[in-house]
């Protein structure tokens, strides 16, 4: 693997993934927290691709299979998918609820999958490292709000339970949906954004403007947060 000469990795220094201490990778273990040291996350790209493929495959049953099965004394048994729930709320005039479900349960998961695929391709090609780093930060930020999807399902159950006495059970779509959320979160956590900069350095595509060159007027090296 080729590292940019300005990085710590080119000097054999690894940043501990637990405590953040910089230590020679030859030590193999962090002297502070005893975490194994690696210049890059081991098998980062392979794990990210595998988890993303799993999430993409489960995305379709998550939206096509019933999420909730409702048994009511008045209306009998009803099965609702995510999309049918969105349509029903929209037809009933509950536009904010419909938009929340559509955004959190349909749009965000597919955008996360597409973003991770773009990051994996960038880790191979080394194109646009700065733009891809911003995309990684956005994807990681969205991942912190993945539990919003769970709250959406809770709101849906709460609204339905305001009616007559009924029994509500989670369907196969709920399991697939939860799996998509978990897999995309793990995929984002497994990805090492420094691979993008490594690929860019290997192909001479650093794309760093002159103001951010390796040295300033005082001869001090400029450090990039993901370029260790």
N, C-alpha and C positions, 0 to 999 in steps of 0.2 A: 504494500500500500504506500502511495506517495503522499507525503505531507508537505505543506507549504513551509519553507525555511523559517518563517516568522513565528511558527506555532511552537507550543511547548512539546507537542507530540514528536516533532522532528528532533528534539533534544532528549527524547526518551523519558519525558515527564508525563505522568498520568494524573488526572484529577479524580480523586475518590468520589464515587457516585453517592456515598452516604454523607460524609462530613465535608467534602469539597477540598480537602487538603491535597496539594500538589506534591507528588512523591515520585521518585525514580521507579519506572515500571519493573525494573529488575528486582526490586524488593518483593514484588508479587502480592504483598499484603500491606494494607494501610497500618502504620504504627499506632494510630490513634484509635480507630474503631475496628481494626482487624478485618476490613472488607477486602475481598480480592481486587487487585488493581488491573485495569485494562486501558489501553490507549483509546479504544472505542468499545461500545457495548457489544459483547460477543453475539454473533449471528443476528445482529439487529435487523438487517434488511430482510433476511429470510423469515424471521419470526413475524415481522410487520406484514409481509406479503401474505403469509399463511393466515394470520388473524383477519386481515382485510378481506381475503377471499371468503372465509367463513362468514363474515358479517354480510358481504354482498349476497351470498347464497341464501342466507336467512332473512334478508330484507323482503323478499317476495312473499314467503309464507307469513311473515309478520304483518303484511298489509292485506293479504288475501284470505287468511284463515280467521275464524271468529275469535275476537278478543274476550268478549263477554257472552255468557249464556244466561238469559234471564227467564225465570219461570214466575209468572204472575197469575194470581187467581182470577184476574179480569181478562187479560190478553193472552193467556197461555204461555207457550215457550217462544222466546225470541233470541236470535243470535245476531250479534253485531260485530262487523269488522271495523277497523279504524276509519276507513274511507266511508263506510255506510254511516258511522257515527257523525262524521264531519257533515255529510249531506243532510242527515236528519236534524242536527242542530241548526244548520243554515236555513233549512226550510221552516223550522220553528221560530226563526228570528233571533236565535241566540248567536249572533255573529261573532262576538268576542271569543266565546268558548270554541266555536268552530275554527276560528283562525288560530287559536292557541294549539288546539289538537293538530291541525294541519301543519303548523310550523314545527312544533316540538316532536311530532311522531312521524311525519312524512318527509318534510323538507330538510331538517337538520341532519338526520341520519344519513341520507343519501349525499348531502354536501360533505359530511365528514369522510365518507367512503371515497368520494371523488378527490378530496383534498389529500388524503393519505396516499392514494394512487399517484397523484401528481408529485408528491414528495419522494416516493420510491423511484419514480422515473428520473427525478432531478438528482437523486443520489447516484444514479448510473451515468447520466449525461453531464452533470455539473453545470447545467445551464441556469442562469439567473439566480445565483446563490443568495443574493440579498432579498429578492422577491420571495424566494422559496422559504427563507428564514422567517419572513413576516407571515407567510402562510402557515408555517409550523406553529408560530406563537398564537395565531388565531385559532387553529385547530385545537391546540392545547387548552386555550381559554374556554372554548366551547365545551370541551370535555369536562370541565369543572361543573358545567350546568346540565350534564346529562341526566341527573336525577330529576330534572324538571319533567321529563317524560313520565316518571313514576307518579309525580304529583298530578299530572294531567289525567292519568287513569283513576287516581283517587277522587279527583273532582267529578269525573264521569260517573263513578259509582255513587258518589254522594248525591248527585243530581237525580239519578235514576231512583234512588232509595226514598226520595221525597214522595213517591207515589204510594200505591196500595202495598199491602204485604206481599213480598216477593222474595225469591231466592236467587242470588247472583253467584255464578261460578266463573272462574277464569278459563278461557279457552286456549287452544293450542297456539293461537296467534299471540297471546300474551307471553307465552314462554319464548316464542321465536323473537318477539320484540325485545324482551329483556336480554336475550342472548346477543342481539345486534348491538344494544347499548354497551354491554360488557365487553364484547369483542372489539368495538371501535375504541373504547377507552384503553384497553390493553395494547391495541395496535399503536395508538398515539404515544403511549408510554414506552413501548419497545423501540420506537424509531429514534435513531441518533442523528440529529440535524448536522453534526459535524461531518458526516459522510458526504453531504452536499458540497461542502467547502473542500474536502479532500479530492473529490472528483473534479471540481473546478480547477484546483491547483494542478492536478495531473494532466489536464487538458489545456492549461494556460488560459482559463476563463475566469480569473479571480474577479474581474469587474469592479475593483476597488478604485474609486476616484483618487486623483492626486492628493486631495486634502486628507485622505485616509491611507496614504501609503505607509510602508513599513516603518518609515522614520519621519519625524517632524524636524523643524528647524533646529531643535535642541538635540536631535539625535536620539530621541526616546522612542522605543518601539510602541506602536499602537496595538492595543489588544482588542480582539473581537470576542464578544461573550460566548459565541458558539464555535470559536476557532481555536480551541486549546489543544 
